[in-house]
Amino acid sequence: MTLSPRQEEIVDAAIKLIAEKSIQALTIKNLSNQVGFTEGAIYRHFSSKLDILLHILLKFQSNARQMLEDTCSNDLPAMDQIEHIFMHNIMSFVENPAIAAVIFSESIFQNEDRLSREVFKLLEMHESTLSCIIEKGQERNELIEGVQKEEIIRMIIGSIRYTVTKWRLGGYQFNLQKEGKSLIDAIRHLISKQ
């Protein structure tokens, strides 16, 4: 979905509002104050707050898709590719903390199928790419074979989720990039044969 410049401005303001306050603070009224538009002007560009959240997810999904396609198409060692994906996600959250609040807020997805589907697509994209990398890495004898690829995928994605959630709920009190690097080094030690 291509957004108009005005829609991009609204989505970026929504991301900023979530980052500064919380996802609960994302209301059309608060957003109109943030961007300096009337509430009616926002409704001319988006049908609802849900529509804005959907576009935040689609924006993140688009960025992730490009990174995953680029990673999957190269022939680097499997663990280097896994580290690239892991650290790219960590850095995306460092640069845009609001994305974590949107992606990891199950309460907003419980009754919203459209949002749930987009987060699920994001997970599937990551799983598919990691699966391909892990299979190649095991075939090339770079990664241990005694652990199923699904378990390795859960270890990687779960580690990101846990660490980012702890960082966000703790008020961003620790260096997420440093913690992420330490964590991916530990994963490397566990699953790499080198």
Long-range contacts (C-beta under 8 A, 24 or more apart in sequence): 1-55, 1-58, 3-55, 4-45, 6-45, 7-45, 7-46, 7-55, 9-35, 10-35, 10-37, 10-42, 10-45, 10-46, 10-52, 11-52, 11-55, 11-56, 11-59, 14-52, 14-53, 14-56, 14-98, 15-56, 15-96, 15-98, 15-99, 16-98, 17-98, 18-98, 18-101, 18-102, 19-96, 19-97, 19-98, 19-101, 22-101, 23-98, 23-101, 23-102, 23-105, 23-108, 26-52, 26-53, 50-112, 50-114, 50-115, 53-102, 53-108, 53-115, 54-114, 54-115, 54-118, 56-98, 56-99, 56-102, 57-102, 57-103, 57-115, 57-118, 57-119, 57-122, 58-118, 60-92, 60-96, 60-99, 60-102, 60-103, 60-122, 61-118, 61-121, 61-122, 61-125, 63-92, 64-89, 64-92, 64-122, 64-125, 64-126, 65-125, 68-125, 68-126, 68-129, 71-129, 71-133, 72-129, 72-132, 72-133, 77-137, 77-142, 77-194, 78-133, 78-134, 78-136, 78-137, 78-138, 78-140, 78-142, 78-143, 79-137, 79-142, 79-143, 79-188, 79-191, 79-192, 79-194, 81-133, 82-130, 82-133, 82-134, 82-137, 82-156, 82-184, 82-187, 82-188, 83-184, 83-188, 85-126, 85-129, 85-130, 85-133, 85-156, 86-156, 86-159, 86-160, 86-180, 86-183, 86-184, 86-187, 87-177, 87-180, 87-181, 87-184, 89-160, 90-160, 90-163, 90-164, 90-176, 90-177, 90-180, 91-177, 93-164, 93-167, 93-168, 93-176, 94-176, 94-177, 97-168, 97-172, 100-164, 100-165, 100-167, 100-168, 101-168, 104-161, 104-164, 104-165, 104-168, 123-157, 126-153, 126-157, 127-153, 127-157, 130-156, 130-157, 141-193, 142-192, 142-193, 142-194, 143-191, 143-192, 143-193, 144-190, 144-191, 144-192, 144-193, 147-191, 152-191, 155-187, 155-190, 155-191, 156-187, 159-183, 159-187
